[in-house]
């Protein structure tokens, strides 16, 4: 048993801890606070404590658990709300009130709950690490695959079926090292990556139902996204929409150091949201990890690893996971504070010199992969990391290091958010490096015209940006009619295509089929007015045609009625322009 010799905020220095090892979890002081050894120097250990160290004084005891910081895995994770070190907040609230008592712990998974286990292997079968041995219906939406632990290989000598808890033995396995008993409850060190058989190239998009994302800045399944933006620019709005609508099986939402009111909104709204695909509660496929800015700093640093470890576990079952990290800036601030307490040499703006490496290690745990073990299966983790740069200045270290390792950049614009243009993603500053790899998928599965129309629409938006500078100098009336038509079409793209209402029952989700129909309609209008202008007619004669209103209303049309509405609107546009041209 060691003893404390110094306390500095969340960092405690102790000496003479028996059997101490790096990254071991320890119990600190008379209150048994949870901590982790992050530095060893002879018989002295530096510990980051995941709870408030107020009142802890030199001379108090420190004991090691002999285990690294780990997550408990098994049926019962879904629908849970955890803090950064996987303490179940809903269960703690029931037993100790609104505030977590220091040193208090509770089992992350309900040890008394009964699950109906259905085996997929039988006595005498040989099994390998990661093999799916049976299933449990965890929620009405998700079937939990019970996998063989990563260190188990041998022959099944006995396997049970029926109702059991996560601590009950469901199988006996003969291995080289003797007989092993298997339970549905497993542990995994959070800082250790769960390996896969092989990673696949990014070739399938994560469909989000948000037009500005799917059309212009798509992300692949297993991809990485950075969403930087100043306060009030709509980061949380984007992540809420992705949690609800993205084409993923399971959502892991990590609220890392956000203000209490934002996290409270998530904790109160998510349990009430419906999963649009099934009509069931969205929480049946969601895990929330809440670590607000008034919670201990060290636990904020751990919350990211807790979230990604749980995501990897479900990915190994063959599911597609969307992990929302909100926000990695607060996580980096926790790293900065702990680094300062350790008196390490600071890097840029006081952040530790290893900030870039830590961010890379986190984002590299994403990917679309073939999973080890039978049967063959694919799983993916897509990471969407929000960044909160002070004042929206993305030249600061967290934003820059994030942009180096992520392949999609959704630049949130506070001026768009203030005009109530959501999603407030700036179409001129954002980019997606998956674009060239995903365009063949859109061509084959949605429309062969997708790449052409996408390029034309993006060119119009870029041309509009250039023309706006000219307009400010000489005025709109001085522009030639061809340039006026570009501004007219660009306005339709901005207001009727890119802008999307999260509160409209129809418009909050836009299928890829509807997106290509809307794009074709806008481009048909663009082509026809160009043809009319080329015949000598002015934009003042064209810009107020009645059929323009029909273009703006297509976002309110449901998918089954799209083809009919499209044909009617095309006919109306043609009729209006023919009348202007004097054609029959």
C-alpha positions as CSV (number, residue, x, y, z in Angstrom):
1,X,0.0,0.0,0.0
2,X,1.5,3.3,-1.1
3,X,0.9,6.8,0.3
4,X,0.3,10.2,-1.2
5,X,3.1,12.7,-1.0
6,X,1.7,15.6,-3.1
7,X,-1.7,16.7,-4.5
8,X,-1.9,19.2,-7.4
9,X,-5.5,19.5,-8.7
10,X,-6.4,16.3,-10.6
11,X,-2.8,15.0,-10.3
12,X,-1.6,13.1,-7.3
13,X,2.0,11.9,-6.6
14,X,2.4,8.8,-4.5
15,X,5.2,6.5,-3.5
16,X,5.8,2.9,-2.6
17,X,2.7,1.5,-4.4
18,X,3.0,-2.3,-4.4
19,X,3.1,-3.9,-7.9
20,X,2.6,-0.6,-9.7
21,X,2.5,-0.5,-13.5
22,X,1.9,2.2,-16.1
23,X,-1.8,2.9,-16.8
24,X,-3.0,0.8,-13.8
25,X,-6.2,2.0,-12.2
26,X,-5.6,2.8,-8.5
27,X,-7.8,3.8,-5.5
28,X,-6.7,7.1,-4.0
29,X,-7.2,8.2,-0.4
30,X,-9.8,7.2,2.3
31,X,-12.6,8.0,-0.2
32,X,-11.2,5.4,-2.7
33,X,-11.2,7.8,-5.6
34,X,-10.6,6.3,-9.0
35,X,-7.3,7.2,-10.7
36,X,-4.8,6.0,-13.3
37,X,-1.0,5.9,-13.2
38,X,0.3,8.1,-16.0
39,X,4.0,8.4,-15.0
40,X,6.5,6.3,-13.1
41,X,9.8,7.5,-11.7
42,X,11.5,4.9,-9.5
43,X,9.1,4.2,-6.6
44,X,7.1,7.3,-7.3
45,X,3.9,7.2,-9.3
46,X,2.0,10.2,-10.8
47,X,-1.7,9.6,-10.9
48,X,-4.5,11.4,-12.8
49,X,-7.6,11.2,-10.6
50,X,-11.0,11.0,-12.3
51,X,-12.8,12.6,-9.4
52,X,-12.6,15.8,-7.4
53,X,-9.5,15.7,-5.2
54,X,-10.6,18.4,-2.7
55,X,-9.7,17.4,0.9
56,X,-7.2,14.7,-0.2
57,X,-4.0,15.2,1.8
58,X,-0.5,13.8,1.9
59,X,-0.1,10.6,3.9
60,X,-3.4,9.0,2.7
61,X,-3.3,5.5,1.2
62,X,-3.1,4.5,-2.5
63,X,-3.8,1.0,-3.7
64,X,-3.5,-0.5,-7.2
65,X,-6.2,-2.7,-8.7
66,X,-3.7,-4.3,-11.0
67,X,-5.8,-3.6,-14.1
68,X,-5.7,-0.8,-16.7
69,X,-8.6,1.5,-17.2
70,X,-11.2,-0.8,-18.9
71,X,-14.8,-0.8,-20.1
72,X,-17.2,-3.6,-19.2
73,X,-18.8,-5.0,-22.3
74,X,-21.9,-7.2,-22.7
75,X,-25.7,-7.0,-23.2
76,X,-27.2,-4.0,-21.5
77,X,-24.9,-1.2,-22.9
78,X,-27.6,0.2,-25.2
79,X,-30.0,2.8,-23.7
80,X,-27.4,3.5,-21.0
81,X,-26.1,6.9,-20.0
82,X,-22.5,6.9,-18.6
83,X,-19.9,9.3,-17.4
84,X,-16.3,9.4,-18.7
85,X,-15.2,6.3,-16.8
86,X,-18.4,4.3,-17.6
87,X,-20.3,4.9,-14.3
88,X,-24.0,4.6,-15.1
89,X,-25.4,8.0,-14.3
90,X,-29.1,7.0,-14.3
91,X,-28.4,4.2,-11.8
92,X,-26.3,6.5,-9.6
93,X,-29.0,9.1,-9.6
94,X,-31.5,6.6,-8.3
95,X,-29.3,5.6,-5.4
96,X,-27.4,8.8,-4.5
97,X,-29.3,11.7,-5.9
98,X,-28.4,14.3,-8.5
99,X,-24.7,14.5,-7.6
100,X,-22.2,11.6,-7.8
101,X,-20.8,10.9,-4.4
102,X,-17.0,10.8,-4.5
103,X,-15.6,7.3,-4.6
104,X,-19.0,5.9,-5.5
105,X,-19.1,3.2,-8.2
106,X,-21.9,1.1,-9.7
107,X,-21.8,-1.7,-12.2
108,X,-21.9,-0.4,-15.8
109,X,-24.0,-3.4,-16.8
110,X,-27.0,-4.7,-14.9
111,X,-25.7,-7.9,-13.3
112,X,-29.2,-9.1,-12.4
113,X,-30.9,-8.7,-15.7
114,X,-31.8,-11.9,-17.5
115,X,-31.1,-12.4,-21.2
116,X,-32.3,-15.1,-23.5
117,X,-29.1,-16.7,-25.0
118,X,-29.4,-18.6,-28.3
119,X,-26.2,-20.5,-29.1
120,X,-24.9,-20.7,-32.7
121,X,-22.3,-23.4,-32.0
122,X,-22.6,-26.8,-30.4
123,X,-20.6,-29.2,-28.2
124,X,-17.5,-30.4,-30.0
125,X,-17.1,-27.3,-32.3
126,X,-13.7,-25.7,-32.6
127,X,-13.8,-21.9,-31.9
128,X,-11.4,-19.1,-32.6
129,X,-10.9,-15.6,-31.1
130,X,-13.7,-13.2,-32.1
131,X,-16.1,-15.9,-33.3
132,X,-19.8,-15.3,-32.7
133,X,-20.9,-18.1,-30.3
134,X,-24.5,-17.0,-29.8
135,X,-27.0,-14.1,-29.8
136,X,-29.1,-12.1,-27.3
137,X,-31.9,-9.7,-28.3
138,X,-30.6,-6.6,-26.4
139,X,-33.3,-4.2,-27.6
140,X,-36.1,-4.5,-30.2
141,X,-33.7,-3.0,-32.8
142,X,-30.3,-4.6,-32.0
143,X,-29.4,-8.2,-31.7
144,X,-26.3,-8.5,-29.5
145,X,-23.7,-11.0,-30.8
146,X,-21.9,-12.9,-28.1
147,X,-18.3,-13.2,-29.3
148,X,-15.5,-15.4,-28.0
149,X,-12.9,-13.4,-26.1
150,X,-9.8,-12.4,-28.1
151,X,-7.6,-14.8,-26.0
152,X,-9.8,-17.9,-26.3
153,X,-9.2,-20.7,-28.8
154,X,-10.2,-24.3,-28.4
155,X,-13.1,-26.7,-28.4
156,X,-16.6,-26.3,-26.9
157,X,-17.0,-29.0,-24.2
158,X,-20.4,-27.6,-23.0
159,X,-22.8,-24.9,-24.1
160,X,-26.1,-23.8,-22.5
161,X,-29.2,-22.2,-23.9
162,X,-31.9,-20.1,-22.2
163,X,-32.3,-17.2,-19.7
164,X,-29.2,-16.1,-17.9
165,X,-27.3,-13.1,-16.5
166,X,-24.1,-11.6,-17.9
167,X,-22.2,-13.3,-15.1
168,X,-23.6,-16.8,-15.6
169,X,-21.4,-19.3,-17.4
170,X,-22.9,-20.1,-20.8
171,X,-20.0,-22.3,-22.2
172,X,-16.9,-24.3,-21.3
173,X,-14.0,-24.4,-23.7
174,X,-11.1,-26.8,-23.8
175,X,-7.9,-24.8,-24.5
176,X,-4.2,-25.5,-24.5
177,X,-4.1,-23.9,-21.0
178,X,-7.0,-25.9,-19.6
179,X,-10.7,-25.5,-19.3
180,X,-12.1,-22.0,-19.6
181,X,-15.5,-20.7,-18.5
182,X,-17.2,-18.1,-20.7
183,X,-19.6,-15.5,-19.6
184,X,-21.4,-12.7,-21.6
185,X,-19.5,-10.0,-19.6
186,X,-16.1,-9.0,-20.9
187,X,-13.5,-6.3,-20.1
188,X,-11.4,-4.3,-22.6
189,X,-8.6,-1.8,-21.9
190,X,-9.8,1.5,-23.3
191,X,-6.4,2.6,-24.6
192,X,-5.9,-0.7,-26.5
193,X,-7.2,-0.9,-30.1
194,X,-9.3,-3.9,-31.0
195,X,-7.6,-5.3,-34.1
196,X,-9.4,-6.3,-37.3
197,X,-8.7,-8.8,-40.1
198,X,-8.3,-6.0,-42.7
199,X,-9.5,-2.5,-43.5
200,X,-11.5,-1.8,-46.6
201,X,-11.2,1.2,-48.9
202,X,-13.9,3.9,-48.4
203,X,-16.3,3.2,-51.3
204,X,-19.8,3.4,-49.7
205,X,-21.2,6.7,-48.5
206,X,-22.8,7.2,-45.0
207,X,-26.2,8.5,-46.1
208,X,-27.3,11.3,-43.8
209,X,-30.4,12.7,-45.5
210,X,-28.8,16.2,-45.3
211,X,-28.5,17.5,-48.9
212,X,-25.5,19.7,-48.4
213,X,-23.6,16.7,-46.9
214,X,-24.7,13.9,-49.2
215,X,-24.4,15.9,-52.4
216,X,-21.4,18.2,-51.9
217,X,-19.4,16.9,-48.9
218,X,-20.1,13.2,-48.4
219,X,-18.5,11.0,-45.9
220,X,-17.7,7.3,-46.4
221,X,-18.7,4.6,-44.0
222,X,-15.8,4.3,-41.7
223,X,-14.6,7.8,-42.4
224,X,-13.6,10.7,-40.3
225,X,-15.2,14.2,-40.1
226,X,-14.1,17.5,-38.5
227,X,-16.9,19.9,-37.7
228,X,-15.2,23.1,-36.5
229,X,-17.3,26.2,-35.7
230,X,-17.7,29.0,-33.2
231,X,-20.3,29.2,-30.4
232,X,-23.8,29.1,-31.8
233,X,-22.8,28.0,-35.3
234,X,-24.8,24.7,-35.2
235,X,-22.3,22.0,-34.3
236,X,-24.8,20.3,-32.0
237,X,-27.6,20.7,-34.5
238,X,-25.6,18.8,-37.1
239,X,-24.6,16.0,-34.7
240,X,-28.3,15.6,-33.6
241,X,-29.4,15.3,-37.2
242,X,-26.7,12.7,-37.9
243,X,-27.6,10.7,-34.8
244,X,-31.2,10.5,-35.9
245,X,-30.9,10.1,-39.6
246,X,-27.5,8.8,-40.6
247,X,-27.4,5.3,-42.1
248,X,-25.8,3.7,-39.1
249,X,-27.0,0.8,-36.8
250,X,-25.8,2.3,-33.5
251,X,-24.9,5.8,-32.3
252,X,-22.4,6.4,-29.6
253,X,-22.6,10.1,-28.5
254,X,-19.7,11.4,-26.4
255,X,-20.5,14.7,-24.7
256,X,-16.9,15.6,-23.8
257,X,-16.7,18.8,-21.7
258,X,-19.6,20.6,-23.2
259,X,-21.7,23.0,-21.1
260,X,-24.2,21.4,-18.8
261,X,-27.2,22.9,-20.6
262,X,-26.2,21.4,-23.9
263,X,-25.7,17.9,-22.4
264,X,-28.9,18.2,-20.5
265,X,-30.8,18.9,-23.7
266,X,-29.3,15.7,-25.2
267,X,-30.1,13.6,-22.1
268,X,-33.7,14.9,-22.1
269,X,-34.5,14.8,-25.8
270,X,-32.8,11.6,-26.9
271,X,-35.0,9.3,-24.8
272,X,-38.0,11.0,-26.3
273,X,-36.9,10.8,-30.0
274,X,-38.2,8.2,-32.3
275,X,-36.0,6.2,-34.6
276,X,-37.5,7.2,-38.0
277,X,-36.7,3.9,-39.6
278,X,-38.4,1.7,-37.1
279,X,-40.7,4.0,-35.1
280,X,-39.1,2.7,-31.9
281,X,-37.3,5.0,-29.3
282,X,-33.9,6.2,-30.7
283,X,-32.3,5.2,-27.4
284,X,-32.7,1.6,-28.3
285,X,-29.7,1.9,-30.6
286,X,-27.9,4.7,-28.7
287,X,-25.3,5.0,-25.9
288,X,-24.7,8.3,-24.3
289,X,-21.4,9.3,-22.5
290,X,-21.9,12.6,-20.6
291,X,-18.9,14.5,-19.3
292,X,-19.8,18.1,-18.8
293,X,-17.3,21.0,-18.3
294,X,-18.0,21.0,-14.5
295,X,-17.1,17.3,-14.2
296,X,-13.5,16.3,-13.3
297,X,-11.0,17.1,-16.0
298,X,-9.2,13.8,-16.1
299,X,-12.5,11.9,-16.6
300,X,-13.2,14.2,-19.6
301,X,-9.9,13.0,-21.1
302,X,-11.0,9.3,-20.6
303,X,-14.5,9.8,-22.0
304,X,-13.2,9.7,-25.6
305,X,-11.5,6.4,-25.1
306,X,-14.5,4.9,-23.3
307,X,-16.7,5.9,-26.3
308,X,-14.4,4.5,-29.0
309,X,-13.9,1.2,-27.1
310,X,-17.6,0.6,-26.9
311,X,-17.9,1.5,-30.6
312,X,-15.2,-1.0,-31.5
313,X,-17.0,-3.7,-29.6
314,X,-20.3,-3.3,-31.5
315,X,-18.3,-2.9,-34.8
316,X,-16.9,-6.3,-34.2
317,X,-20.4,-7.7,-34.2
318,X,-20.7,-6.4,-37.8
319,X,-22.6,-3.2,-37.1
320,X,-22.1,0.3,-38.6
321,X,-21.4,2.7,-35.8
322,X,-21.6,6.5,-35.8
323,X,-19.5,8.1,-33.0
324,X,-20.2,11.7,-32.2
325,X,-17.5,13.5,-30.2
326,X,-18.7,16.8,-28.9
327,X,-16.2,18.4,-28.5
328,X,-12.6,17.3,-29.0
329,X,-11.5,20.9,-28.0
330,X,-12.6,20.3,-24.4
331,X,-10.8,16.9,-24.5
332,X,-7.6,18.7,-25.7
333,X,-8.1,21.3,-22.9
334,X,-8.1,18.4,-20.4
335,X,-4.8,17.1,-21.9
336,X,-3.4,20.6,-21.6
337,X,-4.3,21.0,-17.9
338,X,-2.9,17.6,-17.0
339,X,0.2,18.2,-19.0
340,X,0.7,21.5,-17.1
341,X,0.3,19.8,-13.7
342,X,3.0,17.3,-14.8
343,X,5.3,20.2,-15.7
344,X,5.8,18.9,-19.2
345,X,7.3,21.2,-21.9
346,X,4.4,22.9,-23.5
347,X,3.8,23.1,-27.3
348,X,1.8,25.7,-29.2
349,X,-0.7,27.7,-27.1
350,X,0.2,25.6,-24.0
351,X,-1.1,22.3,-25.5
352,X,1.2,19.3,-24.9
353,X,3.6,18.6,-27.7
354,X,2.0,15.2,-28.3
355,X,-1.5,16.6,-29.0
356,X,-1.3,15.7,-32.7
357,X,-0.3,12.1,-32.0
358,X,-3.1,11.6,-29.5
359,X,-5.7,13.0,-32.0
360,X,-4.3,10.7,-34.7
361,X,-4.5,7.7,-32.4
362,X,-8.2,8.5,-31.7
363,X,-9.3,9.1,-35.3
364,X,-7.3,6.1,-36.6
365,X,-9.6,3.8,-34.6
366,X,-12.3,4.6,-37.2
367,X,-12.7,2.6,-40.5
368,X,-14.7,0.1,-42.5
369,X,-13.2,-3.3,-41.8
370,X,-13.5,-7.1,-42.2
371,X,-13.7,-8.5,-38.6
372,X,-11.6,-11.3,-37.3
373,X,-13.4,-14.5,-36.4
374,X,-16.3,-16.6,-37.9
375,X,-18.5,-15.8,-39.6
376,X,-17.0,-13.2,-42.0
377,X,-18.6,-9.9,-41.4
378,X,-18.0,-6.2,-42.1
379,X,-18.3,-3.4,-39.5
380,X,-17.5,0.3,-39.5
381,X,-17.0,3.2,-37.2
382,X,-17.5,6.7,-38.6
383,X,-16.2,9.4,-36.3
384,X,-17.7,12.9,-36.4
385,X,-15.6,15.2,-34.2
386,X,-16.9,18.6,-33.3
387,X,-14.2,21.2,-32.6
388,X,-14.9,24.5,-30.7
389,X,-12.1,26.9,-31.6
390,X,-12.1,30.1,-29.6
391,X,-13.8,32.8,-31.6
392,X,-14.1,30.4,-34.6
393,X,-10.4,30.7,-35.4
394,X,-9.5,27.4,-37.0
395,X,-5.8,28.3,-37.1
396,X,-5.5,27.2,-33.5
397,X,-3.7,23.8,-32.7
398,X,-6.7,21.5,-32.1
399,X,-8.4,22.5,-35.3
400,X,-5.2,22.2,-37.4
401,X,-4.2,18.9,-35.9
402,X,-7.7,17.5,-36.5
403,X,-7.8,18.7,-40.1
404,X,-4.5,16.8,-40.7
405,X,-6.0,13.5,-39.8
406,X,-9.6,13.8,-40.9
407,X,-10.7,13.6,-44.6
408,X,-13.9,15.6,-44.4
409,X,-14.2,19.2,-43.3
410,X,-17.7,20.7,-42.7
411,X,-17.0,24.4,-42.1
412,X,-19.8,25.8,-39.9
413,X,-20.6,29.4,-40.5
414,X,-22.0,31.6,-37.7
415,X,-23.4,34.1,-40.2
416,X,-25.4,31.3,-41.9
417,X,-26.7,30.1,-38.5
418,X,-27.7,33.7,-37.6
419,X,-29.7,33.8,-40.8
420,X,-31.4,30.5,-39.7
421,X,-29.8,28.7,-42.7
422,X,-29.3,25.1,-41.4
423,X,-27.3,23.0,-41.8
424,X,-25.0,26.0,-41.5
425,X,-22.2,24.3,-43.5
426,X,-20.3,26.8,-45.7
427,X,-20.3,25.4,-49.2
428,X,-17.2,27.4,-50.3
429,X,-14.9,26.6,-47.3
430,X,-15.8,22.9,-46.8
431,X,-14.4,19.9,-48.6
432,X,-14.5,16.1,-48.7
433,X,-11.5,14.0,-49.7
434,X,-13.9,11.0,-50.2
435,X,-15.6,12.7,-53.1
436,X,-13.6,10.9,-56.0
437,X,-14.0,7.5,-54.3
438,X,-17.7,7.9,-53.7
439,X,-18.9,9.4,-57.0
440,X,-18.7,6.0,-58.8
441,X,-21.1,4.6,-56.1
442,X,-23.6,7.5,-56.7
443,X,-23.3,6.9,-60.5
444,X,-24.1,3.2,-60.2
445,X,-26.7,3.3,-57.5
446,X,-28.5,6.6,-57.8
447,X,-28.0,8.2,-61.3
448,X,-25.3,8.2,-63.9
449,X,-25.9,11.9,-64.1
450,X,-25.0,12.5,-60.5
451,X,-21.3,13.5,-61.0
452,X,-22.1,15.9,-63.9
453,X,-25.0,17.6,-62.1
454,X,-23.0,17.9,-58.9
455,X,-20.1,19.6,-60.7
456,X,-22.4,22.0,-62.5
457,X,-24.1,23.0,-59.2
458,X,-20.8,23.5,-57.4
459,X,-19.5,25.6,-60.3
460,X,-22.6,27.8,-60.1
461,X,-22.1,28.4,-56.4
462,X,-18.4,29.3,-56.9
463,X,-19.3,31.6,-59.8
464,X,-21.9,33.3,-57.6
465,X,-19.2,34.0,-55.0
466,X,-17.0,35.7,-57.7
467,X,-19.9,37.7,-59.1
468,X,-21.0,39.0,-55.6
469,X,-17.7,40.9,-55.4
470,X,-18.5,42.5,-58.8
471,X,-22.0,43.3,-57.7
472,X,-20.7,45.2,-54.7
473,X,-18.6,47.3,-57.0
474,X,-20.9,48.1,-59.9
475,X,-24.3,47.0,-58.8
476,X,-26.6,44.1,-59.9
477,X,-28.1,46.1,-62.8
478,X,-24.7,46.5,-64.5
479,X,-24.3,42.8,-64.9
480,X,-24.9,41.0,-68.3
481,X,-28.1,38.8,-68.3
482,X,-26.0,35.6,-68.4
483,X,-24.4,36.5,-65.1
484,X,-27.7,37.6,-63.6
485,X,-29.0,34.1,-64.5
486,X,-26.1,32.5,-62.6
487,X,-27.1,34.6,-59.5
488,X,-30.7,33.6,-59.9
489,X,-29.9,29.8,-60.1
490,X,-27.4,30.1,-57.2
491,X,-30.1,31.6,-55.0
492,X,-32.4,28.7,-55.8
493,X,-29.6,26.2,-54.9
494,X,-28.8,28.0,-51.7
495,X,-32.4,28.6,-50.4
496,X,-34.3,25.7,-51.9
497,X,-31.6,22.9,-52.0
498,X,-28.9,23.5,-49.4
499,X,-31.2,24.9,-46.7
500,X,-33.1,22.2,-44.9
501,X,-35.6,22.3,-41.9
502,X,-35.0,19.9,-39.0
503,X,-38.5,20.6,-37.8
504,X,-40.4,19.8,-41.0
505,X,-41.7,16.3,-41.1
506,X,-40.9,15.9,-44.8
507,X,-37.8,18.1,-45.2
508,X,-35.8,16.9,-42.2
509,X,-34.7,13.9,-44.2
510,X,-34.1,13.9,-47.9
511,X,-33.4,10.5,-49.6
512,X,-30.8,10.3,-52.3
513,X,-33.5,9.6,-54.9
514,X,-35.2,12.9,-53.9
515,X,-31.9,14.7,-54.0
516,X,-31.1,13.7,-57.6
517,X,-34.7,14.7,-58.7
518,X,-34.3,18.1,-57.1
519,X,-30.9,18.6,-58.7
520,X,-32.3,17.7,-62.1
521,X,-35.2,20.1,-61.7
522,X,-32.9,23.0,-60.8
523,X,-30.5,22.2,-63.6
524,X,-33.4,22.0,-66.1
525,X,-34.5,25.5,-65.1
526,X,-30.9,26.7,-65.4
527,X,-30.5,25.2,-68.9
528,X,-33.8,26.6,-70.1
529,X,-33.2,30.2,-69.0
530,X,-29.7,30.1,-70.6
531,X,-31.4,29.0,-73.8
532,X,-33.9,31.9,-73.5
533,X,-31.2,34.5,-72.8
534,X,-29.2,33.3,-75.8
535,X,-32.2,34.1,-77.9
536,X,-32.0,37.7,-76.9
537,X,-34.5,37.9,-73.9
538,X,-33.6,39.6,-70.7
539,X,-33.5,38.3,-67.1
540,X,-36.1,40.9,-66.1
541,X,-38.6,39.0,-68.3
542,X,-37.7,35.6,-66.9
543,X,-37.0,36.0,-63.2
544,X,-40.7,36.3,-62.0
545,X,-42.2,33.3,-63.9
546,X,-44.8,31.5,-61.8
547,X,-43.1,28.1,-62.1
548,X,-40.2,29.2,-60.0
549,X,-42.4,28.9,-56.9
550,X,-43.0,25.2,-57.8
551,X,-39.2,24.6,-57.7
552,X,-39.0,25.9,-54.2
553,X,-41.9,23.7,-53.0
554,X,-40.5,20.4,-54.2
555,X,-38.7,20.0,-50.8
556,X,-42.2,19.6,-49.3
557,X,-43.2,16.8,-51.7
558,X,-43.0,13.2,-50.4
559,X,-41.0,10.6,-52.3
560,X,-44.0,8.7,-53.8
561,X,-45.2,11.9,-55.5
562,X,-41.9,13.1,-56.7
563,X,-42.0,11.8,-60.3
564,X,-45.4,13.3,-60.9
565,X,-44.4,16.7,-59.3
566,X,-41.2,16.7,-61.3
567,X,-42.9,16.2,-64.6
568,X,-45.6,18.8,-63.9
569,X,-43.0,21.4,-62.8
570,X,-40.8,20.8,-65.9
571,X,-43.9,21.2,-68.1
572,X,-44.7,24.4,-66.3
573,X,-41.2,25.8,-66.7
574,X,-41.1,25.0,-70.4
575,X,-44.6,26.5,-70.8
576,X,-43.6,29.8,-69.1
577,X,-40.4,30.2,-71.0
578,X,-42.0,29.3,-74.4
579,X,-44.6,32.0,-73.7
580,X,-41.8,34.5,-73.1
581,X,-40.0,33.4,-76.3
582,X,-43.3,33.6,-78.3
583,X,-43.3,29.9,-79.1
584,X,-46.4,27.7,-79.2
